Amino acid sequence: MKNTFLYFSILCFALPAWAKTDLTKRLEKAGQLQVPYKECEESATKLGQLLYINVDDNGNSPGTIDPGYIRLVEEIQPGGMIVHTTDLIKARDSIEKIHKVSKLPPITGVDFVRASTEKTSVDAGQGYQEGMLGKVGNSIPLSCLGKLAYLDAFLHKALGINQALGPTVEFRENNPVLSKTSKERALLAKHLIHNFAKIGVGVVAKHFPHIPETGDNHKNLKDETLSLDEEMQRIEVFNDLRYEANFFMTTHYWNTNIDSEIVTLSKVWIDKLRSIVGDKSIIMTDGMYMMGTWGANVSAAKAQNNQYQLKDPPPLSDITLFSARAILAGHDMVMLESTSVKTRKVFRELHRLSCQDSDLGKALSKRIRESYSRISSYKALNKANLILATKVPEELISQVTKAYGNHSYGGFMDSNWKVYSANSPLCTNEIIFEELKYKIQQIYGDTNTNNPSTELDTSIDAR
């Protein structure tokens, strides 16, 4: 308890000492500093934790990761990073370099990853399309779903990934699992989440409220027509999971029956989610760069940016203003799925905006402090699960992949999990799983220390 308190104290009170930057000096020199220097510097030291960014060239450059990306991590200290790789060894090496330059334990997350060596190929991930729940949740027993989740969590951790960008739990009308009631979806999700917690891998419950039914949140949003009662019924699953997940992801969704703003930029929607999941939960956006591909609808969204634009040049980019609006709406983290160059630009522009002596600048600065407090508290409480995990023998990874991969995870991406059924060896042969579990626990133990319960009793409100 003493160590936890000390660590939390360091996060809250000593952080600005290590995170001094020259950004505030640049603003001062350019005559753009409008608030006290110390206040502006505080934004610079805390803002990065609100960004969930891409990892550039992970596993593709000779040094396993672009040196420019490491410099970016050192400069802005991002709170989370999306990992992409095709090389099992380089993935781990890349993440190790990120940890070395991160002052707070970084969150490393993945939608889906396929990594390999000459001997072993690993497929892991919960965030692609409907995810594991949507693909096999209807065809195998809960006990077998738990086994799959446990092994998938192990593969995450073996790669150095400490967060799954899933499960997908939202209502989807045409999916046999995700079209179930909120209670039924939540029951499936709890089995998955609890088994991830046993390995010490975090999850992100998504997408709030749900993806569009008539439009496309990647290409062209359309105004949906569901009533308030219909929307409230669909989002009940997030209430059912409020004790299970610490992270919740929204998506780009538009329904003017609820609010004129899309969910990503809507305080009405985010306030509703906050009332459901509690003050300690972390709410994050979907990919912000998706907003540039909405066709005609993006013009209206960009037009609204004008009221947030600075009076003095240079003007801020639209993606920066979208990100600022998402934070002001109540998001704790914004996902920037682009290059280091573009990410650095957004960071610097957000910092400049937070240092304006205006209602907007003051509101953004306040929100940065609020979200930083949530994120740093989460990292303090979950430090043991966020630090880079012990390396595991490739042989064990291969054994787990063989048991876990009787289906083709590539088929997961192609909506074809037909080979995974209740008759699959992992479901029917308890010895296969127990032997693997024993080997895994010799390395990682059972790290389910911060989950409210490993069972399905959620009577105690952890929030």
C-alpha positions, 0 to 999 in steps of 0.5 A: 500500500505504501508503494502504491501511494508513493507511486501515485504521489510521484505521478501527481506531483513530480511529473512536470519535473521530468517532462519539461519541454521547449514548447512553451518557450517557443510560444513565448518567443512567438508571442503566442503565450497568453497564460502564465508560463507555468500553467502552459508548461503543465499542459505540455507535460500532461497533454501527451497522456491523452493521445493514443497514437500509431507506432511508426514502422514497427518491425519494418526498419533495420532498427526495429522501429523508426528512430524518429518515432522514439524521439516523438515518444520522448517529446510528447510522452503519449499515453497509448500506442497502437502496435502494428507488426508482422515480425514476432521478435521485432514487435517485442524489441520495438515495444521494449524501446518504447518502454525505455523512453516512457516516463509512465508505463505506456499502454500498448494496444492492438486491434489485430496482429499477425506476427511470425518468425521462421518457426512460429506464426501468431495471430491475436486481437479482439478489435477487428470487425465483430471480434471473437464474440461476434464470430464464435460466441454463438457456436461454442460453450462459455467455458471454451470461449474463456479458454480462447480468451485466455490464450489470446490474452497470453499471445498479446502479453508475449508480444509485449501488448498490454491492452486489447482494443476490444471486445466489440459488444455493441448491438449489431442487427445482422450478427447472430451474437451481437444482435442478442440482448444486452444481458446476453452480450454482457455475459459473453463479454464478461467471460472474455474480459475475466480471462484477459484479466487473469493474464493481466491484459486490459480491454476496451469495450466498444463501440458506444453507442454502436456503429451506424446502421445506414451510414458508414463510419469510415466513409460517409456518415448518415443521420440515423433515425432511432428514437431515444428509447431505442438508443437507450435500449441498445447501450444498456450493455455498457451499463452491464459492463461498467464493473468489468472494463476500465476503457470504453471506446466511442465511435463516429455515429450521428443521430440528430434525434439525440444531438446535432453533433456526432457522438465523437464531438457530442457532450450530450452523448459522452455525458450519458456514457460517463453517467453509465461507466463512472468517473474513474473509467477512461473514455477514448475515441475511435480513429480520429483520421476516419473523420476525414473520409466522410464525404459530404458530411465532413464539410459540415463538421469542418465548418463547425470548426471555425468557431474553435479556430484561433484568431491569430495565425497560423490556423490550426488543422481540422484534425487538431480542432476535431481532437480538441472538440472530442476532449472538450466533449468528455473523451479522456483519450483521442486516437491518432492513427497517423504518422509521427509527423502529423501526430507531432503537429496535432500535439503542438497545436493542441498545446498552443490552443490550451495556452490561450487566454480564452474560454476555449483555452481555459476549458481545454486546459481544465479537461487536460488536467481532468483526463490526465488525472484519470489516466495516471490513476489508472496507470498507478493502480495497474502498473504491474500489468502495464510494465513490459512482461517477461519474455517467454520461450518461442516454443511455448508461443508455438504450442499456444498458437497450435492449440489456439489456431486450429481455426484460421485467424486469417479466417477471422478477418474473412468472416470465416470461423466455421472450423471453430465449433464446440467439437474443436479440440480445445473445447473438448479436451480439457488436458490440452488447455490445462497443460498450457495454462500451467506453463503460462502460470509458471511465467505470469502467474494469475495477475487478476488483482484489480478486476472486481471479480473473476466470477460473474458476481458484480454486486459490488460497485468498484467505481 
